[in-house]
Amino acid sequence: MSASKYLPPFTTEERGTIAADPSVQMPVDPGAVLSEPEVTYADFLGDEVDE
């Protein structure tokens, strides 16, 4: 099997654009406060309605 079968369907130019995008490569501060609370699976279970 060739390695090309595992590459995403982007052209060489598109792969270069994505790699050069600084927003994708910007590190996240682990101590930063999130504006939205973390949603858990239990939150979704609470939304279910039994009929």
Residue frames as qw, qx, qy, qz and C-alpha x, y, z in Angstrom:
[[0.000, 0.889, 0.458, 0.000, 0.00, 0.00, 0.00],
 [0.412, 0.420, -0.034, 0.808, 1.26, 3.42, -0.80],
 [0.221, -0.341, -0.471, 0.783, 1.36, 6.24, 1.73],
 [0.134, -0.067, -0.254, -0.955, -0.69, 8.45, -0.61],
 [0.422, -0.431, -0.729, -0.325, -3.83, 6.47, 0.27],
 [0.464, -0.537, -0.566, 0.419, -3.58, 7.83, 3.81],
 [0.189, -0.092, -0.027, 0.977, -3.21, 11.50, 2.89],
 [0.291, 0.625, 0.503, -0.521, -6.24, 13.81, 2.97],
 [0.529, 0.540, 0.533, 0.380, -7.65, 14.86, -0.42],
 [0.029, -0.934, -0.012, 0.355, -5.92, 18.25, -0.51],
 [0.681, 0.658, -0.099, 0.307, -3.60, 19.62, -3.14],
 [0.675, -0.029, -0.254, 0.692, -0.02, 20.49, -2.25],
 [0.053, 0.445, -0.006, 0.894, -0.94, 24.20, -2.23],
 [0.604, -0.595, -0.218, -0.483, -3.86, 23.63, 0.16],
 [0.843, -0.332, -0.312, 0.288, -1.68, 21.60, 2.53],
 [0.479, 0.167, -0.166, 0.846, 0.85, 24.45, 2.54],
 [0.223, -0.548, -0.103, -0.799, -1.87, 27.01, 3.31],
 [0.765, -0.545, -0.278, -0.204, -3.22, 24.97, 6.20],
 [0.796, -0.169, -0.270, 0.515, 0.28, 24.41, 7.64],
 [0.326, 0.250, -0.086, 0.908, 1.04, 28.14, 7.44],
 [0.368, -0.699, -0.326, -0.520, -2.18, 29.19, 9.19],
 [0.152, 0.344, -0.617, 0.691, -1.07, 30.64, 12.58],
 [0.623, -0.304, 0.169, -0.700, -4.50, 30.15, 14.19],
 [0.935, -0.019, -0.324, -0.142, -4.14, 26.40, 13.80],
 [0.723, 0.176, -0.475, 0.470, -0.68, 26.35, 15.38],
 [0.153, -0.644, 0.272, -0.698, -1.33, 28.80, 18.22],
 [0.369, -0.060, -0.853, 0.364, -0.71, 27.15, 21.60],
 [0.489, -0.665, -0.353, -0.440, -3.52, 27.23, 24.15],
 [0.038, -0.473, 0.585, -0.658, -2.85, 28.52, 27.65],
 [0.477, -0.245, -0.844, 0.018, -3.86, 25.68, 30.00],
 [0.188, -0.329, -0.592, 0.712, -4.61, 28.18, 32.76],
 [0.175, -0.109, -0.253, -0.945, -7.00, 30.24, 30.65],
 [0.363, 0.279, 0.676, -0.578, -10.57, 30.54, 31.86],
 [0.082, 0.279, 0.803, 0.521, -13.14, 29.25, 29.39],
 [0.301, -0.047, 0.029, -0.952, -16.12, 31.48, 28.72],
 [0.782, -0.113, -0.292, -0.539, -18.44, 28.47, 28.39],
 [0.612, -0.406, 0.629, -0.255, -18.67, 25.66, 30.93],
 [0.084, 0.257, -0.925, -0.267, -17.63, 22.20, 29.84],
 [0.789, 0.011, -0.070, -0.611, -20.54, 20.11, 28.61],
 [0.229, -0.278, 0.928, -0.092, -20.64, 16.52, 29.80],
 [0.273, -0.130, -0.878, -0.372, -22.54, 13.45, 28.66],
 [0.102, -0.438, -0.786, 0.425, -24.75, 13.74, 31.75],
 [0.168, 0.392, 0.069, -0.902, -25.93, 17.16, 30.52],
 [0.375, 0.109, -0.629, -0.672, -27.30, 15.52, 27.38],
 [0.264, -0.241, -0.933, 0.047, -28.98, 12.76, 29.37],
 [0.023, 0.405, 0.546, -0.733, -30.83, 15.37, 31.40],
 [0.299, 0.285, -0.226, -0.882, -32.40, 16.74, 28.20],
 [0.230, -0.101, -0.906, -0.342, -34.11, 13.44, 27.33],
 [0.540, -0.080, 0.227, -0.806, -37.85, 13.35, 27.89],
 [0.105, 0.080, 0.991, -0.018, -39.62, 10.09, 28.72],
 [0.464, -0.062, -0.282, -0.837, -43.00, 9.76, 27.04]]
